[in-house]
């Protein structure tokens, strides 16, 4: 079985919170690959520690969550990954490649193999299954000297994605004050119950990643996740981190 390592890269942020995006990706591929999530910020892991993790796990694919402030650290680490094993497929996804896909290939150079823009649960699974690259939603890739970015596809039924792979995230191991200041009860877990945003705030990439249509998880799905986190991981406080949690007050 192929191995996939999903990474939240090291940076100087005090935002030490589980990556739900990586958790959902992991949940939707774990039946076809062996997958791990490695949060460099929580683990206080720099370049050396991350490279050791890659050597130890020996993944076939390495995927990075990438915000704009991550690009220089990721650029530094990608060539080192190729030195460990040139066959490792390197991928970045998240806000920055969603907004600047073509520029990513120019900035990161040959040590970057693919990007994903937008939501990637379906596209990344298709990619790992070996589907034709031109048919994979949100995939960015090279064809000779040309850079191709496939159109995004937003899946309406969020319940189809299940819940993040919390057993791989281990929320009880995160610090008390994940946002730097605010909490009452510990341990804490963030949850997302909707995706999408109809607004066009210049400072936010929300609807570029998840579309302008707000999609809702079922109430049953959300309550099931909360009960699981409470019972299995001892979570005592939930931070709803949606872009628009109360856009539908009846649902909220």
C-alpha positions in Angstrom: 0.0 0.0 0.0 1.3 3.5 -0.9 2.1 5.9 1.8 1.0 9.6 2.1 2.4 12.1 4.5 0.2 15.2 5.0 2.1 18.1 6.5 1.2 21.4 8.3 4.6 23.2 7.7 6.7 24.8 10.3 6.4 28.6 10.8 6.4 31.2 13.5 2.6 31.3 14.0 1.0 31.1 17.5 -2.0 29.6 15.8 -1.5 26.0 17.1 -4.7 24.4 16.0 -5.5 21.1 14.2 -5.7 21.3 10.4 -9.2 20.2 9.6 -8.4 20.4 5.9 -5.7 17.7 6.2 -8.0 15.7 8.5 -10.7 15.6 5.9 -8.2 14.7 3.2 -6.8 11.9 5.3 -10.3 10.5 6.1 -11.2 10.3 2.4 -8.0 8.5 1.3 -7.3 6.2 4.2 -9.0 3.2 2.7 -6.7 3.3 -0.4 -3.3 4.4 1.2 -1.5 4.5 4.5 -1.7 8.1 5.6 -0.2 10.2 8.4 -0.7 13.8 9.5 2.4 15.7 10.8 1.8 19.1 12.4 5.2 20.8 12.5 3.9 23.7 14.6 2.4 21.5 17.3 5.5 19.2 17.3 7.8 22.2 17.3 9.5 20.6 14.4 11.8 22.5 12.1 13.5 21.4 9.0 15.7 18.7 10.5 12.8 17.1 12.5 10.5 17.1 9.5 13.2 15.5 7.3 13.7 12.8 9.9 10.0 12.2 9.9 10.0 11.7 6.2 13.0 9.4 6.3 11.3 7.3 9.1 7.9 7.1 7.4 9.3 6.8 3.8 6.2 8.2 2.1 5.4 7.9 -1.6 3.6 11.2 -1.6 4.2 14.3 0.5 1.5 16.9 0.6 1.8 20.4 2.3 -0.9 22.7 3.5 0.2 26.0 2.1 -0.7 29.5 3.2 1.2 32.5 1.7 3.4 32.9 4.8 4.5 29.2 4.3 6.0 29.5 0.9 9.6 30.3 1.8 9.8 27.4 4.3 8.2 25.0 1.9 10.6 26.1 -0.9 13.5 25.4 1.4 12.3 21.9 2.3 11.1 20.6 -1.1 14.6 20.1 -2.6 15.7 18.3 0.6 12.8 15.9 0.2 13.9 15.0 -3.3 17.4 14.4 -2.0 16.0 11.8 0.4 14.2 10.0 -2.5 13.7 11.5 -6.0 10.7 9.3 -6.5 8.7 11.1 -3.7 5.8 13.0 -5.3 5.5 16.5 -3.8 2.2 18.3 -3.7 1.0 21.6 -2.1 -2.6 22.6 -1.6 -4.5 25.3 0.3 -5.1 29.0 0.0 -1.9 30.0 -1.7 -1.9 27.5 -4.6 -5.6 28.1 -5.0 -5.0 31.8 -5.7 -1.6 31.6 -7.3 -1.4 28.2 -9.0 0.8 29.1 -12.0 3.1 31.2 -9.9 3.6 28.3 -7.5 5.3 26.2 -10.2 7.5 29.1 -11.1 8.4 29.9 -7.5 9.0 26.3 -6.2 10.7 25.0 -9.4 11.3 21.4 -10.3 11.1 20.1 -6.7 7.3 20.7 -6.8 5.4 18.1 -8.8 1.7 19.1 -8.4 -0.6 21.5 -6.8 -4.3 21.3 -5.7 -6.6 24.3 -5.6 -9.9 24.5 -3.9 -11.4 21.5 -2.0 -9.4 18.4 -2.7 -11.2 15.5 -1.1 -12.5 14.1 -4.4 -9.6 15.3 -6.6 -6.8 14.0 -4.3 -8.5 10.6 -4.0 -8.8 10.4 -7.8 -5.2 11.4 -8.2 -4.0 8.6 -5.8 -6.2 6.1 -7.7 -4.3 7.0 -10.9 -7.1 8.8 -12.8 -6.3 10.7 -15.9 -4.8 14.0 -14.7 -6.8 16.1 -17.1 -10.0 14.9 -15.4 -9.0 15.6 -11.8 -10.7 18.5 -10.1 -8.4 21.3 -9.0 -5.2 19.6 -10.0 -2.3 21.7 -11.3 0.5 20.1 -13.3 3.0 20.6 -16.1 2.7 19.5 -19.7 6.1 20.2 -21.1 6.7 23.9 -20.6 2.9 24.6 -20.1 1.2 24.7 -16.7 -2.3 23.3 -16.6 -4.8 24.1 -13.8 -8.0 22.0 -13.9 -11.4 23.6 -13.0 -12.7 23.2 -9.5 -15.7 21.1 -8.6 -17.7 21.8 -5.4 -19.4 18.7 -4.0 -22.9 19.6 -2.5 -23.2 16.7 -0.1 -20.7 17.5 2.6 -21.8 14.5 4.6 -20.2 12.3 1.9 -16.8 13.4 3.2 -17.5 12.1 6.7 -15.6 13.8 9.5 -11.9 14.6 9.8 -9.5 11.8 10.8 -9.4 12.8 14.4 -7.5 9.7 15.5 -4.6 10.9 13.2 -4.9 14.5 14.5 -5.1 13.6 18.2 -6.8 16.8 19.4 -6.1 16.1 23.0 -2.4 16.7 22.4 -2.9 20.3 21.3 -2.2 23.2 23.7 -5.0 24.9 25.7 -4.9 28.3 24.0 -5.0 27.4 20.3 -5.7 30.9 19.1 -3.3 32.5 21.5 -5.8 33.7 24.1 -9.4 32.4 24.2 -10.7 29.3 25.9 -12.7 28.2 29.0 -12.5 24.4 29.0 -9.7 22.2 27.9 -9.2 20.1 25.7 -10.5 22.1 22.7 -11.3 21.0 19.2 -12.2 23.2 16.2 -15.1 22.1 13.9 -16.4 23.2 10.6 -20.1 22.7 9.8 -20.5 24.7 6.6 -18.4 25.6 3.6 -18.6 28.5 1.1 -19.1 32.2 1.4 -21.2 34.6 -0.8 -19.1 37.6 0.0 -15.9 38.9 -1.6 -13.8 40.3 1.2 -10.4 41.3 -0.2 -8.5 39.9 2.8 -10.0 36.4 2.7 -9.6 33.4 0.4 -12.7 31.7 1.7 -15.0 31.6 -1.4 -12.0 31.0 -3.7 -11.4 27.7 -1.9 -15.0 26.6 -1.1 -17.1 28.5 -3.6 -19.8 31.2 -3.1 -22.6 28.8 -2.4 -22.9 28.0 1.3 -23.2 24.3 1.8 -24.3 22.7 5.1 -23.5 19.5 6.8 -26.5 17.7 8.3 -27.2 18.4 11.9 -26.9 14.7 12.6 -23.3 14.7 11.2 -22.3 17.6 13.3 -23.7 16.2 16.5 -22.2 12.8 15.8 -18.8 14.4 15.4 -19.2 16.4 18.7 -20.3 13.4 20.6 -17.4 11.4 19.3 -14.9 14.1 20.2 -16.4 14.4 23.7 -16.4 10.6 24.3 -13.3 9.4 22.6 -10.9 12.4 23.1 -12.3 14.1 26.2 -13.0 17.4 24.3 -14.8 19.9 26.5 -14.9 22.9 24.2 -15.7 23.3 20.5 -14.6 26.3 18.4 -16.8 26.6 15.3 -14.5 28.2 12.8 -16.8 28.5 9.8 -16.6 31.6 7.6 -20.4 32.0 8.0 -21.7 29.9 10.9 -24.8 32.1 11.4 -25.6 32.9 7.8 -28.7 30.6 8.3 -29.9 31.4 11.8 -32.4 28.6 11.9 -29.7 26.1 11.1 -27.3 27.6 13.7 
